[in-house]
Amino acid sequence: MQTTVPAPGAKALHGAAAGARPDRPDWTIDQGWSRYTDAEHATWRTLFDRQSALLPGRACDAFVEGMRRLPIGRDRIPEFERLSDVLQQHTGWRVVAVPGLVPDDVFFDHLANRRFPAGHFIRKPHELDYLEEPDVFHDVFGHVPMLMNPVIADFVQAYGEGGLRARKLGMLPQLARVYWYTVEFGLVRQADGLRIYGSGIASSFTESVFALDDDSPHRIGFDLERVMRTRYRIDDFQESYFVLDDLSDLLRLAEVDFGPLYDRIRGLPEHAPGDVLPSDRLWSRGTGCHHARQGAAPGIAKA
C-alpha cells in the first residue's frame, strides 16, 4: 500500500485516487519538465528553502550526503532523467514519473525493479503544510536522497518484492506498516542524537520539528513484529515513532522470511498508534498532549 502525507482538508486528487486510467500498463508518464510554470518552480523553491534551513542537525547523515551528491537544487523542480543518471550509477535506481497514486501491484513492481514512482505534479501554494497524496516535493526531496544509500536502496527493493507476496497472502496492511514506520516516518540513532531518515518527516516542515522536539509522541526502539501490529496516523502527526539503532538494521529486515512471521501474527490483537507496551524499548515516553488537544480517537488510524 502506498503511503501519503497527512492531509486534513486537501481536495485535489491525481492518478488512481482520481479514477485516472493510464496509457501505459506501468502507469508511467513523461515528466513534462518544460511544462512546469514559474509559479510551480517558485513553490518548489519555497519548500526547498525552508526545509534546507530546518534540516541541518535533524536529518541523518545519509540524507545529507544523498542530497549533496544529487542534482537537486532550490531554483527548479529537478529533472527525473538527470536524477536517474546519478542514482543509477550509485545504487541502480531510477526515478519514473507517474500521475499520482498508482495501484499497489504497479507500485510494488516498480520498487522491486529499482524504479521509484514519483508524482510529477507539485502542490498548490495553499497546500504547503499538507497534501492528500505524494507530490514531486515529497517524492524527490523526501525519498530520492535516501535512495543514494545502499542500505535503503536494497531495503526498498526488498519491500517491493515483499509487497507482491504480502498482497497474495492477505497481509499487505501489516507489511505496509513496516514501510510507513521506516521509509516514511522513521528515526535513526546517530552518535550525535536521534535523526530523521523517513521521507514523510524530511519533506514536512512541521513534522520535522514535532518528530524530534515535541513532548507529545513516543519514541520507541524498532521491533519488527511490534511495528507490523501497530496502526498508524494518516490524519495528523504520528503518535509514535520507531527508532533504528543504525540504518544497517534495515539490511536484516530485507533478509527476513516474512512467511512464518505472517503466520505468527495473523489474528493477534493490534496496537493503537499511541500504545506503549511493557516490552518496548523507550527512547522517550510521550505525553500524548498534541492528540489529546485535537480530540483525536484511535479509530482515525490506518489499518
C-alpha positions in Angstrom: 0.0 0.0 0.0 1.4 3.4 -0.9 1.6 6.0 1.8 0.7 9.6 1.8 1.5 12.8 3.7 -1.1 13.6 6.5 -3.6 15.8 4.7 -6.5 17.4 6.5 -8.6 19.3 4.1 -6.8 18.8 0.7 -9.1 18.4 -2.2 -7.2 17.8 -5.5 -6.5 14.2 -6.4 -4.3 12.7 -9.0 -3.6 9.3 -10.6 -5.6 6.3 -9.3 -7.1 8.3 -6.5 -8.8 10.5 -9.1 -10.0 7.5 -11.1 -7.4 8.0 -13.9 -6.6 5.3 -16.4 -3.1 5.1 -17.8 -1.9 5.0 -21.4 0.9 2.7 -20.3 0.4 -0.5 -18.2 3.1 0.5 -15.7 1.3 3.9 -15.2 4.5 5.9 -16.1 4.2 9.2 -17.9 6.6 11.8 -19.3 7.6 14.2 -16.5 6.9 17.1 -18.8 9.5 19.2 -17.2 9.3 22.0 -19.8 5.7 22.5 -18.9 6.2 23.5 -15.3 5.3 27.1 -14.7 7.3 29.8 -13.0 4.7 29.6 -10.2 5.3 25.9 -9.8 9.1 26.3 -9.7 8.5 29.1 -7.1 6.5 26.7 -4.9 9.4 24.2 -5.1 11.8 27.0 -4.1 9.7 27.9 -1.1 9.5 24.3 0.1 13.2 23.7 -0.6 14.4 26.8 1.2 12.5 26.2 4.4 13.4 22.5 4.6 17.1 23.2 3.8 17.2 25.7 6.6 15.5 23.4 9.1 17.1 20.0 8.5 20.7 20.6 9.5 21.2 18.8 12.8 17.9 17.0 12.2 18.3 14.9 9.1 20.6 11.8 9.2 24.0 11.8 7.6 22.8 9.5 4.8 20.1 12.1 3.8 22.6 15.0 3.9 25.1 13.0 1.8 22.5 11.9 -0.8 21.2 15.5 -1.2 24.8 16.7 -1.7 25.5 14.3 -4.4 22.3 14.6 -6.4 21.3 17.3 -8.9 18.6 18.7 -6.5 18.7 22.5 -6.2 16.5 25.3 -5.0 15.7 27.1 -8.2 13.9 24.5 -10.3 11.9 21.3 -9.9 14.5 18.6 -10.6 14.5 16.7 -13.9 13.9 13.0 -13.3 16.3 11.9 -16.1 19.2 13.8 -14.5 18.4 12.4 -11.1 18.2 8.9 -12.6 21.6 9.2 -14.3 23.3 9.8 -10.9 21.2 7.3 -8.9 21.7 4.5 -11.4 25.5 4.9 -11.2 25.4 4.6 -7.4 22.6 2.2 -6.5 20.9 1.1 -9.7 17.7 3.1 -9.1 15.8 5.3 -11.5 13.0 7.8 -10.9 10.0 7.4 -13.1 7.1 9.9 -13.4 3.6 8.8 -12.5 0.3 10.9 -12.5 -0.2 10.4 -8.7 -1.0 7.3 -6.7 -0.8 4.1 -8.7 -2.3 0.7 -7.9 -0.5 -1.4 -5.3 0.7 -4.1 -7.7 2.1 -1.4 -10.0 3.8 0.4 -7.1 5.4 -2.8 -5.8 6.6 -3.9 -9.3 8.3 -0.6 -9.8 10.1 -0.8 -6.4 11.1 -4.5 -7.0 12.8 -3.4 -10.2 14.5 -0.4 -8.6 12.2 2.2 -10.2 10.9 4.8 -7.8 7.5 6.2 -9.0 7.3 9.9 -8.3 4.3 12.2 -8.7 5.1 14.7 -11.4 2.8 17.4 -10.0 3.5 19.9 -7.2 1.2 21.1 -4.5 -0.5 24.4 -4.6 0.8 27.4 -2.5 -2.1 27.0 0.0 -1.1 23.3 0.5 2.5 23.9 1.7 2.0 22.1 5.0 -0.2 19.2 4.0 -1.1 17.1 1.0 -3.5 14.3 0.4 -1.1 12.3 -1.8 2.6 12.5 -2.5 3.8 15.2 -4.9 7.1 15.8 -6.6 8.5 17.6 -3.5 7.6 14.8 -1.1 8.9 12.1 -3.5 12.0 13.8 -4.8 13.2 15.9 -1.8 12.0 13.3 0.8 12.7 10.0 -0.8 15.4 10.2 -3.5 18.4 11.3 -1.4 17.9 8.2 0.8 18.0 6.0 -2.3 21.6 7.0 -2.8 22.3 5.0 0.4 23.0 1.3 -0.5 21.1 0.0 2.6 17.9 2.0 1.8 18.3 1.1 -1.9 18.3 -2.6 -1.1 15.6 -2.4 1.6 13.1 -0.5 -0.6 13.7 -3.0 -3.4 13.1 -5.9 -1.0 9.9 -4.1 0.2 8.6 -4.1 -3.4 9.3 -7.8 -3.8 7.7 -8.5 -0.4 4.6 -6.4 -1.2 3.7 -8.5 -4.1 3.9 -11.6 -1.9 2.0 -10.0 1.1 -0.8 -8.9 -1.3 -1.4 -12.6 -2.3 -1.3 -13.7 1.4 -3.7 -11.1 2.6 -1.1 -9.4 4.8 -0.5 -6.2 3.0 -1.7 -3.9 5.8 0.8 -5.5 8.1 3.7 -5.1 5.7 2.6 -1.5 4.8 3.2 -0.6 8.4 6.9 -1.5 8.1 7.3 0.9 5.2 5.3 3.6 7.0 7.3 3.4 10.2 10.7 3.2 8.4 10.9 4.7 4.9 8.1 7.3 5.6 8.3 8.1 9.3 11.5 6.5 10.6 14.1 7.9 13.1 17.6 6.6 13.5 20.1 6.9 16.3 23.5 8.6 15.4 26.4 9.4 17.7 25.1 13.0 17.8 21.5 12.0 18.7 18.2 10.9 17.0 17.9 11.9 13.4 15.3 11.8 10.6 15.5 9.4 7.7 11.8 9.0 6.9 10.7 11.0 3.9 7.3 11.9 5.4 9.2 13.7 8.1 12.1 15.1 6.0 9.7 16.7 3.5 7.4 18.2 6.2 8.3 21.5 7.9 6.0 20.9 10.9 6.7 17.2 11.4 10.4 17.7 11.2 10.1 19.7 14.4 7.4 17.6 16.0 9.1 14.2 15.5 12.3 15.2 17.3 11.4 18.1 19.6 7.8 17.8 20.8 7.0 16.1 24.1 3.8 14.5 22.7 4.9 11.5 20.7 6.5 8.3 21.9 9.9 7.3 20.5 10.3 3.6 20.6 13.1 1.2 19.7 12.2 -0.6 16.4 10.9 -4.1 16.7 9.6 -5.7 13.5 6.7 -7.7 15.0 5.6 -4.8 17.1 5.6 -2.5 14.1 3.6 -4.9 12.0 0.9 -5.0 14.6 0.7 -1.2 15.1 -1.7 1.1 13.3 -0.6 4.5 12.1 -2.0 8.0 11.7 -3.0 9.4 8.3 -4.8 12.4 9.5 -2.2 14.1 11.8 1.3 13.7 13.2 2.4 10.3 14.3 1.7 9.3 17.9 4.7 7.0 17.9 8.0 7.0 16.0 10.1 3.9 15.8 13.9 4.3 16.2 16.6 2.2 14.4 19.9 1.7 16.2 21.6 2.0 12.8 20.4 2.2 9.2 22.2 -1.1 8.6 19.5 -2.8 10.7 17.3 -2.5 7.6 19.6 -5.0 5.8 18.5 -7.7 8.2 14.8 -6.8 7.6 15.4 -7.2 3.9 16.6 -10.7 4.5 13.7 -11.8 6.7 11.4 -14.6 5.6 8.0 -12.9 6.3 6.0 -16.1 5.7 6.5 -17.6 9.2 6.1 -14.1 10.7 2.8 -13.6 9.0 1.6 -16.9 10.3 2.6 -15.9 13.9 0.9 -12.6 14.0 -2.2 -13.4 11.9 -5.2 -12.8 14.1 -3.3 -11.3 17.1 -4.6 -8.1 18.7 -3.4 -4.9 17.1 -1.9 -1.9 18.8 -3.2 1.6 18.6 -0.8 4.3 17.4 -0.2 5.7 20.8 0.1 2.5 22.8 3.2 1.8 25.0 3.9 -1.8 25.7 5.8 -3.3 28.7 8.3 -4.8 26.2 9.0 -1.5 24.4 12.5 0.0 24.5 11.6 3.6 25.1 13.8 6.5 23.9 11.2 8.8 25.3 7.6 8.3 26.6 5.3 11.0 25.1 2.7 12.9 26.9 0.1 12.5 24.1 -0.8 16.1 24.6 -1.0 17.0 20.9 -3.5 14.4 20.0 -5.5 15.0 23.2 -5.8 18.6 22.2 -7.1 17.6 18.8 -9.7 15.3 20.4 -8.5 12.5 18.1 -9.7 9.0 18.7 -7.7 5.8 18.0 -10.2 5.0 15.3 -8.6 7.6 12.9 -5.7 5.3 12.4 -4.8 3.4 9.2 -5.1 -0.3 9.3 
